[in-house]
């Protein structure tokens, strides 16, 4: 059963998505996004932006070798809500986190 998780890659990227583990230890991510912290100016609060992970792929899922993942954690509630709002087929305004505009339909 898929569960929304955040994985930290060995490259330092934080990727959120619905994750499944296969029988050989690889992870499959569906509707995956890279989480990017941004700050508009020094001293301003850090905000998060989500941008599609592997945006040029025609595949809806991405398979990642387990040895490329450093950690696998449950997202904080506000990040999970933002992810769900941005991957839902029902559009709801999101004022908590900044997200990239013109995201492709997933």
Backbone as JSON Lines, residues from 0, in Angstrom:
{"i":0,"aa":"X","n":[0.84,-1.19,0.0],"ca":[0.0,0.0,0.0],"c":[0.88,1.25,0.0]}
{"i":1,"aa":"X","n":[0.58,2.18,-0.87],"ca":[1.36,3.41,-0.99],"c":[1.11,4.32,0.21]}
{"i":2,"aa":"X","n":[2.19,4.96,0.62],"ca":[2.12,5.93,1.71],"c":[2.95,7.14,1.28]}
{"i":3,"aa":"X","n":[2.48,8.35,1.59],"ca":[3.24,9.54,1.25],"c":[4.41,9.66,2.23]}
{"i":4,"aa":"X","n":[5.62,9.73,1.68],"ca":[6.84,9.81,2.48],"c":[7.79,10.81,1.84]}
{"i":5,"aa":"X","n":[8.75,11.27,2.62],"ca":[9.84,12.1,2.09],"c":[11.1,11.26,2.15]}
{"i":6,"aa":"X","n":[11.8,11.18,1.03],"ca":[13.08,10.47,1.0],"c":[14.19,11.48,0.72]}
{"i":7,"aa":"X","n":[15.28,11.34,1.44],"ca":[16.46,12.16,1.16],"c":[17.39,11.31,0.32]}
{"i":8,"aa":"X","n":[17.73,11.84,-0.85],"ca":[18.6,11.15,-1.78],"c":[20.06,11.37,-1.39]}
{"i":9,"aa":"X","n":[20.96,10.53,-1.89],"ca":[22.38,10.71,-1.6],"c":[22.9,12.0,-2.21]}
{"i":10,"aa":"X","n":[22.16,12.57,-3.16],"ca":[22.53,13.84,-3.79],"c":[22.12,15.04,-2.93]}
{"i":11,"aa":"X","n":[21.35,14.79,-1.85],"ca":[20.9,15.86,-0.96],"c":[19.48,16.34,-1.25]}
{"i":12,"aa":"X","n":[18.88,15.85,-2.32],"ca":[17.51,16.25,-2.65],"c":[16.53,15.61,-1.68]}
{"i":13,"aa":"X","n":[15.49,16.36,-1.31],"ca":[14.37,15.81,-0.55],"c":[13.23,15.64,-1.53]}
{"i":14,"aa":"X","n":[12.73,14.41,-1.66],"ca":[11.68,14.1,-2.62],"c":[10.48,13.55,-1.86]}
{"i":15,"aa":"X","n":[9.3,14.13,-2.13],"ca":[8.07,13.66,-1.51],"c":[7.23,12.95,-2.57]}
{"i":16,"aa":"X","n":[6.57,11.87,-2.17],"ca":[5.71,11.15,-3.1],"c":[5.09,9.94,-2.44]}
{"i":17,"aa":"X","n":[4.2,9.31,-3.17],"ca":[3.63,8.04,-2.71],"c":[4.67,6.97,-2.98]}
{"i":18,"aa":"X","n":[5.03,6.22,-1.96],"ca":[6.18,5.32,-2.08],"c":[5.77,3.88,-1.82]}
{"i":19,"aa":"X","n":[6.35,3.0,-2.62],"ca":[6.2,1.55,-2.46],"c":[7.58,0.94,-2.55]}
{"i":20,"aa":"X","n":[7.79,-0.15,-1.81],"ca":[9.07,-0.87,-1.88],"c":[8.81,-2.21,-2.56]}
{"i":21,"aa":"X","n":[9.64,-2.55,-3.54],"ca":[9.45,-3.83,-4.24],"c":[10.22,-4.95,-3.54]}
{"i":22,"aa":"X","n":[10.14,-6.13,-4.09],"ca":[10.74,-7.3,-3.45],"c":[12.26,-7.32,-3.46]}
{"i":23,"aa":"X","n":[12.88,-6.54,-4.35],"ca":[14.35,-6.52,-4.39],"c":[14.92,-5.3,-3.67]}
{"i":24,"aa":"X","n":[14.07,-4.49,-3.02],"ca":[14.54,-3.38,-2.22],"c":[14.52,-2.03,-2.9]}
{"i":25,"aa":"X","n":[14.08,-1.96,-4.14],"ca":[13.98,-0.67,-4.82],"c":[12.7,0.04,-4.37]}
{"i":26,"aa":"X","n":[12.7,1.36,-4.49],"ca":[11.54,2.15,-4.13],"c":[10.92,2.73,-5.4]}
{"i":27,"aa":"X","n":[9.59,2.7,-5.47],"ca":[8.86,3.31,-6.57],"c":[8.09,4.49,-6.02]}
{"i":28,"aa":"X","n":[8.32,5.66,-6.61],"ca":[7.63,6.88,-6.2],"c":[6.64,7.28,-7.27]}
{"i":29,"aa":"X","n":[5.43,7.61,-6.83],"ca":[4.37,8.08,-7.71],"c":[4.02,9.5,-7.3]}
{"i":30,"aa":"X","n":[3.75,10.36,-8.28],"ca":[3.44,11.77,-8.03],"c":[4.52,12.39,-7.15]}
{"i":31,"aa":"X","n":[5.75,12.29,-7.59],"ca":[6.88,12.75,-6.77],"c":[7.28,14.18,-7.09]}
{"i":32,"aa":"X","n":[7.66,14.91,-6.04],"ca":[8.08,16.3,-6.13],"c":[9.34,16.5,-5.32]}
{"i":33,"aa":"X","n":[10.23,17.36,-5.82],"ca":[11.39,17.79,-5.06],"c":[10.97,18.96,-4.19]}
{"i":34,"aa":"X","n":[11.36,18.93,-2.91],"ca":[11.05,20.02,-1.98],"c":[12.26,20.95,-1.95]}
{"i":35,"aa":"X","n":[12.02,22.22,-2.25],"ca":[13.11,23.2,-2.31],"c":[12.83,24.32,-1.32]}
{"i":36,"aa":"X","n":[13.7,24.5,-0.31],"ca":[13.52,25.64,0.6],"c":[13.96,26.93,-0.09]}
{"i":37,"aa":"X","n":[13.17,27.99,0.06],"ca":[13.49,29.28,-0.54],"c":[13.35,30.39,0.5]}
{"i":38,"aa":"X","n":[14.08,31.47,0.3],"ca":[14.01,32.62,1.19],"c":[14.03,33.86,0.32]}
{"i":39,"aa":"X","n":[13.02,34.74,0.47],"ca":[12.93,35.91,-0.41],"c":[14.01,36.95,-0.13]}
{"i":40,"aa":"X","n":[14.45,37.03,1.12],"ca":[15.51,37.98,1.49],"c":[16.1,37.54,2.83]}
{"i":41,"aa":"X","n":[17.32,37.95,3.12],"ca":[17.9,37.6,4.41],"c":[17.01,38.07,5.56]}
{"i":42,"aa":"X","n":[16.85,37.2,6.54],"ca":[16.0,37.52,7.68],"c":[14.54,37.18,7.48]}
{"i":43,"aa":"X","n":[14.14,36.89,6.26],"ca":[12.76,36.51,5.97],"c":[12.57,35.02,6.27]}
{"i":44,"aa":"X","n":[11.34,34.59,6.54],"ca":[11.12,33.17,6.82],"c":[11.4,32.31,5.59]}
{"i":45,"aa":"X","n":[11.86,31.11,5.84],"ca":[12.1,30.15,4.77],"c":[10.76,29.54,4.39]}
{"i":46,"aa":"X","n":[10.48,29.49,3.09],"ca":[9.27,28.87,2.58],"c":[9.67,27.69,1.72]}
{"i":47,"aa":"X","n":[8.72,26.81,1.47],"ca":[9.0,25.62,0.68],"c":[8.29,25.69,-0.66]}
{"i":48,"aa":"X","n":[8.99,25.23,-1.69],"ca":[8.43,25.14,-3.03],"c":[8.53,23.68,-3.46]}
{"i":49,"aa":"X","n":[7.51,23.19,-4.09],"ca":[7.54,21.82,-4.62],"c":[7.57,21.9,-6.14]}
{"i":50,"aa":"X","n":[8.52,21.2,-6.72],"ca":[8.65,21.16,-8.17],"c":[8.69,19.68,-8.59]}
{"i":51,"aa":"X","n":[8.12,19.33,-9.72],"ca":[8.09,17.92,-10.11],"c":[9.48,17.3,-10.14]}
{"i":52,"aa":"X","n":[9.59,16.1,-9.6],"ca":[10.83,15.34,-9.67],"c":[10.82,14.61,-11.01]}
{"i":53,"aa":"X","n":[11.89,14.72,-11.77],"ca":[12.0,14.14,-13.1],"c":[10.9,14.69,-14.03]}
{"i":54,"aa":"X","n":[10.83,16.02,-14.19],"ca":[9.74,16.63,-14.95],"c":[9.73,16.3,-16.44]}
{"i":55,"aa":"X","n":[10.84,15.81,-16.97],"ca":[10.9,15.55,-18.41],"c":[10.6,14.09,-18.75]}
{"i":56,"aa":"X","n":[10.26,13.31,-17.75],"ca":[9.95,11.9,-17.97],"c":[8.48,11.73,-18.37]}
{"i":57,"aa":"X","n":[8.22,10.8,-19.27],"ca":[6.84,10.48,-19.64],"c":[6.22,9.49,-18.66]}
{"i":58,"aa":"X","n":[7.05,8.86,-17.83],"ca":[6.56,7.88,-16.85],"c":[5.89,8.58,-15.68]}
{"i":59,"aa":"X","n":[4.87,7.93,-15.13],"ca":[4.18,8.48,-13.96],"c":[4.85,8.03,-12.67]}
{"i":60,"aa":"X","n":[5.71,7.04,-12.75],"ca":[6.41,6.56,-11.57],"c":[7.91,6.62,-11.8]}
{"i":61,"aa":"X","n":[8.66,6.69,-10.71],"ca":[10.11,6.69,-10.76],"c":[10.59,5.6,-9.83]}
{"i":62,"aa":"X","n":[11.47,4.73,-10.32],"ca":[12.04,3.68,-9.48],"c":[13.45,4.09,-9.08]}
{"i":63,"aa":"X","n":[13.71,4.03,-7.77],"ca":[14.99,4.45,-7.22],"c":[15.6,3.29,-6.46]}
{"i":64,"aa":"X","n":[16.88,3.04,-6.69],"ca":[17.59,1.99,-5.96],"c":[17.68,2.36,-4.49]}
{"i":65,"aa":"X","n":[17.49,1.39,-3.62],"ca":[17.51,1.63,-2.18],"c":[18.83,2.23,-1.72]}
{"i":66,"aa":"X","n":[19.93,1.9,-2.39],"ca":[21.24,2.44,-1.97],"c":[21.41,3.91,-2.33]}
{"i":67,"aa":"X","n":[20.45,4.5,-3.03],"ca":[20.5,5.93,-3.37],"c":[19.7,6.78,-2.38]}
{"i":68,"aa":"X","n":[19.05,6.13,-1.41],"ca":[18.22,6.82,-0.43],"c":[18.92,6.78,0.92]}
{"i":69,"aa":"X","n":[19.08,7.96,1.52],"ca":[19.73,8.07,2.82],"c":[18.71,7.87,3.94]}
{"i":70,"aa":"X","n":[17.57,8.56,3.85],"ca":[16.52,8.43,4.86],"c":[15.16,8.39,4.19]}
{"i":71,"aa":"X","n":[14.17,7.9,4.94],"ca":[12.8,7.76,4.48],"c":[11.93,8.13,5.68]}
{"i":72,"aa":"X","n":[11.24,9.28,5.62],"ca":[10.5,9.77,6.78],"c":[9.08,10.17,6.42]}
{"i":73,"aa":"X","n":[8.24,10.23,7.45],"ca":[6.87,10.7,7.31],"c":[6.91,12.23,7.27]}
{"i":74,"aa":"X","n":[6.18,12.88,6.34],"ca":[6.2,14.34,6.26],"c":[5.43,14.99,7.41]}
{"i":75,"aa":"X","n":[5.84,16.23,7.75],"ca":[5.07,17.02,8.71],"c":[3.69,17.26,8.14]}
{"i":76,"aa":"X","n":[2.72,17.5,9.01],"ca":[1.33,17.62,8.6],"c":[1.11,18.74,7.59]}
{"i":77,"aa":"X","n":[1.75,19.92,7.76],"ca":[1.53,21.02,6.82],"c":[2.12,20.7,5.45]}
{"i":78,"aa":"X","n":[3.23,20.0,5.4],"ca":[3.82,19.6,4.12],"c":[2.95,18.55,3.45]}
{"i":79,"aa":"X","n":[2.44,17.6,4.22],"ca":[1.55,16.57,3.68],"c":[0.29,17.21,3.09]}
{"i":80,"aa":"X","n":[-0.3,18.17,3.8],"ca":[-1.5,18.84,3.3],"c":[-1.22,19.59,2.0]}
{"i":81,"aa":"X","n":[-0.07,20.26,1.93],"ca":[0.29,20.96,0.7],"c":[0.48,19.98,-0.45]}
{"i":82,"aa":"X","n":[1.15,18.87,-0.18],"ca":[1.36,17.84,-1.2],"c":[0.0,17.31,-1.69]}
{"i":83,"aa":"X","n":[-0.88,16.99,-0.75],"ca":[-2.18,16.45,-1.13],"c":[-3.01,17.47,-1.92]}
{"i":84,"aa":"X","n":[-2.92,18.74,-1.54],"ca":[-3.65,19.78,-2.27],"c":[-3.12,19.92,-3.7]}
{"i":85,"aa":"X","n":[-1.83,19.73,-3.89],"ca":[-1.23,19.9,-5.21],"c":[-1.29,18.65,-6.08]}
{"i":86,"aa":"X","n":[-1.64,17.52,-5.52],"ca":[-1.77,16.31,-6.31],"c":[-3.21,15.83,-6.41]}
{"i":87,"aa":"X","n":[-4.1,16.53,-5.75],"ca":[-5.51,16.17,-5.76],"c":[-6.15,16.62,-7.07]}
{"i":88,"aa":"X","n":[-7.19,15.95,-7.47],"ca":[-7.93,16.37,-8.66],"c":[-8.93,17.46,-8.29]}
{"i":89,"aa":"X","n":[-9.14,17.67,-6.99],"ca":[-10.0,18.75,-6.51],"c":[-9.09,19.93,-6.2]}
{"i":90,"aa":"X","n":[-9.33,21.07,-6.83],"ca":[-8.49,22.24,-6.62],"c":[-8.91,22.99,-5.37]}
{"i":91,"aa":"X","n":[-7.94,23.22,-4.48],"ca":[-8.18,24.02,-3.28],"c":[-7.06,25.03,-3.16]}
{"i":92,"aa":"X","n":[-7.37,26.25,-2.72],"ca":[-6.29,27.23,-2.58],"c":[-5.33,26.82,-1.47]}
{"i":93,"aa":"X","n":[-4.05,27.09,-1.7],"ca":[-3.02,26.73,-0.73],"c":[-2.25,28.0,-0.4]}
{"i":94,"aa":"X","n":[-2.4,28.47,0.83],"ca":[-1.72,29.7,1.22],"c":[-0.58,29.43,2.21]}
{"i":95,"aa":"X","n":[-0.36,28.18,2.58],"ca":[0.66,27.87,3.56],"c":[2.05,27.76,2.94]}
{"i":96,"aa":"X","n":[2.16,27.14,1.78],"ca":[3.45,26.92,1.15],"c":[3.42,27.43,-0.28]}
{"i":97,"aa":"X","n":[4.54,27.92,-0.75],"ca":[4.64,28.37,-2.13],"c":[4.89,27.15,-3.01]}
{"i":98,"aa":"X","n":[4.17,27.06,-4.11],"ca":[4.38,25.96,-5.04],"c":[4.59,26.52,-6.43]}
{"i":99,"aa":"X","n":[5.24,25.74,-7.26],"ca":[5.52,26.15,-8.63],"c":[4.22,26.23,-9.41]}
{"i":100,"aa":"X","n":[4.09,27.25,-10.23],"ca":[2.89,27.39,-11.05],"c":[3.02,26.56,-12.32]}
{"i":101,"aa":"X","n":[1.91,26.31,-12.92],"ca":[1.83,25.56,-14.17],"c":[2.43,24.16,-14.05]}
{"i":102,"aa":"X","n":[2.12,23.47,-12.96],"ca":[2.6,22.09,-12.81],"c":[1.85,21.2,-13.8]}
{"i":103,"aa":"X","n":[2.54,20.2,-14.34],"ca":[1.84,19.28,-15.24],"c":[0.84,18.45,-14.47]}
{"i":104,"aa":"X","n":[-0.25,18.06,-15.14],"ca":[-1.24,17.21,-14.5],"c":[-0.64,15.85,-14.25]}
{"i":105,"aa":"X","n":[-0.85,15.35,-13.04],"ca":[-0.31,14.04,-12.68],"c":[-1.37,12.99,-12.68]}
